[in-house]
Amino acid sequence: MPFFRSGGLSRKVFRLGVWAVVAIGITSSAAAMRVIGNAEAAKTRDRTDEQIEQSMARLGTAVGLYASVLNDAAALFAASNAVTRAEFSRFYERAAIGARAEGLQGLGFIQRVSAEDLAAFVGAQRADGAPDFAIVPVSAAPEHAVITFNEPAARFSKSWGYDLAQIREARVALDRARDSGKPALTSRLVLVADRGLPPALQPAAFVLYAPIYAGGGIPATVAERRASLVGWANGPFRAGDFLTGAMRGTPFEVSMYEGSASTQRNLMATVGNRDGNGYITTRVLAVYGQRWTFTFRTTASARPWRSAPTAAAGVIGLLATGLLLQLLVTIRRTGEQSLAASERVTQEILGQTIDAFVAIDHRGCVVMWNAEAERLFGWRAAEVMGSPLTDSIIPEESHHAHRSGVANLSAGGPSSIIGQRVEVEARHRDGTRIPIELSLWESTYRGEPAFSAFLHDISDRRRHAEEIAEARDKALEATAAKSLFLANVSHEIRTPMSGVLGVTKLLRETPLTPLQLRYVDAALASSTSLLSILNDLLDAA
């Protein structure tokens, strides 16, 4: 009997032990699952934030591409005394705007015209392939900003002659671009080409303006910029087209708002499909004088991954730790794969641009390098990624200035080149120097300050400018030679001929025989005819 009771007690203890183990297992599994859930949520948020930063960089890059196109158009006018409508059309076709800057509707030139020059300006445009050119709206303003060229002409010819100085949204941006020497964006507006649509169907749009000054450079002071302004290059784009192109392939529903408030009144465009209540966050982009707000809502492709073995860990307590570690590894791998996919999409977009694109982190090391950069500088992306930019394209004499500049910008210091077009020299892999135009802006890379730039080879532009300068010098030499020749004609021929004519007239007044008088009259007629020819020649020259 004692043995039986002892055995019963043992079974009770065993059952209690089993329940204790089960309770401990369930408790530990629940705790493990709570840890897993928190870690999973944190990793998902981190991954999503990384993807959103990538998306914001792509939005900034897209607008930067638009500005780069306008800068090239400005260079066309700087390199020529006069650009005809046909020349601008050929430039637009060669620039391949659609492939280079997706979403940009076209490219135009706005000429600054004073009231006293307006009639002559209209006449010149009608003679240059636009017979119906007229100023709209008509005003008595002392100065006008007239759309002179706008390509493609088939879509935008109706806008030729439109005086943007009479549109408040355009006037504000035009003045800001003129005074700052930098590109400027309008506030939300409706494009002239869309004004025939019903109001409910008129898409929100913007126009980017880049100032063009006489001589091609940017004058030092506001007063000098106002005095030397020739006009503006302009690029219109619709908010929906811009957002669609920049966000293609991203796992978000993205909405774009004007200003800092994400209200229905400020909503301009939405892309992506909502498939439930996902993680929502907001970002603000300040670009060329405007502030845009973007809301990002995660879709199914960005949701956290959950597996059946993870749920089973709630029952099998002894495997909780192993499953936790495995899940954390899987989450990390999934996040890295998603981030890598996002970076690949960005690289694919940048790979389609015709300008080199380079981005460096706060240490000055390369984090992005597109295909055009490979072609331009001779370095493959795999060779330069993670390496200091001074090891590849920065000339040796500029190493110190480059490092100091990166350190200053990373610390939040002021800069005279952010947002400006700067001409510098870069180094090719073979050691040769390449003149480039640099457009630099601040960005972020994995939560740290970073710097992105488009680099445009201006070798052809420099060569063209040199050819123009050489041709101008030759023309000046020819003009000087012509002036010297005409002076010689006037002094060495016309002056003596006038003397001969005067003496001959005096001779005719003296007593002469009939034969002598006939000879004198013949000499007088020939001298008069020759002097008349000389006068006509000098007057025509």
HELIX and SHEET records of a PDB file:
HELIX    1   1 PRO A    2  ALA A   78  1                                  77    
HELIX    2   2 ARG A   85  ALA A   95  1                                  11    
HELIX    3   3 ILE A   97  ARG A  100  1                                   4    
HELIX    4   4 ALA A  115  ASP A  117  5                                   3    
HELIX    5   5 LEU A  118  ALA A  127  1                                  10    
HELIX    6   6 ALA A  153  PHE A  156  1                                   4    
HELIX    7   7 SER A  157  SER A  159  5                                   3    
HELIX    8   8 LEU A  164  GLN A  166  5                                   3    
HELIX    9   9 ARG A  168  SER A  180  1                                  13    
HELIX   10  10 VAL A  192  ASP A  194  5                                   3    
HELIX   11  11 PRO A  199  LEU A  201  5                                   3    
HELIX   12  12 VAL A  222  SER A  228  1                                   7    
HELIX   13  13 ALA A  239  MET A  247  1                                   9    
HELIX   14  14 GLN A  264  ASN A  266  5                                   3    
HELIX   15  15 ALA A  300  ALA A  302  5                                   3    
HELIX   16  16 ALA A  308  ALA A  312  1                                   5    
HELIX   17  17 GLY A  317  LEU A  319  5                                   3    
HELIX   18  18 ALA A  320  GLY A  351  1                                  32    
HELIX   19  19 ALA A  371  PHE A  377  1                                   7    
HELIX   20  20 ALA A  381  VAL A  384  1                                   4    
HELIX   21  21 LEU A  389  ASP A  391  5                                   3    
HELIX   22  22 GLU A  396  SER A  398  5                                   3    
HELIX   23  23 HIS A  399  SER A  410  1                                  12    
HELIX   24  24 SER A  459  ASN A  488  1                                  30    
HELIX   25  25 VAL A  489  ARG A  494  3                                   6    
HELIX   26  26 THR A  495  ARG A  508  1                                  14    
HELIX   27  27 PRO A  514  ALA A  540  1                                  27    
SHEET    1   A 5 GLU A 143  GLU A 151  0                                        
SHEET    2   A 5 LEU A 107  SER A 114 -1                                        
SHEET    3   A 5 LEU A 229  ARG A 238 -1                                        
SHEET    4   A 5 ALA A 205  TYR A 213 -1                                        
SHEET    5   A 5 ALA A 184  LEU A 185 -1                                        
SHEET    1   B 4 LEU A 267  VAL A 271  0                                        
SHEET    2   B 4 PHE A 252  GLU A 258 -1                                        
SHEET    3   B 4 GLN A 290  THR A 298 -1                                        
SHEET    4   B 4 ILE A 280  VAL A 287 -1                                        
SHEET    1   C 5 VAL A 366  TRP A 369  0                                        
SHEET    2   C 5 ALA A 356  ASP A 361 -1                                        
SHEET    3   C 5 GLU A 448  ASP A 457 -1                                        
SHEET    4   C 5 ARG A 433  TYR A 445 -1                                        
SHEET    5   C 5 ARG A 421  ARG A 427 -1                                        
END                                                                             
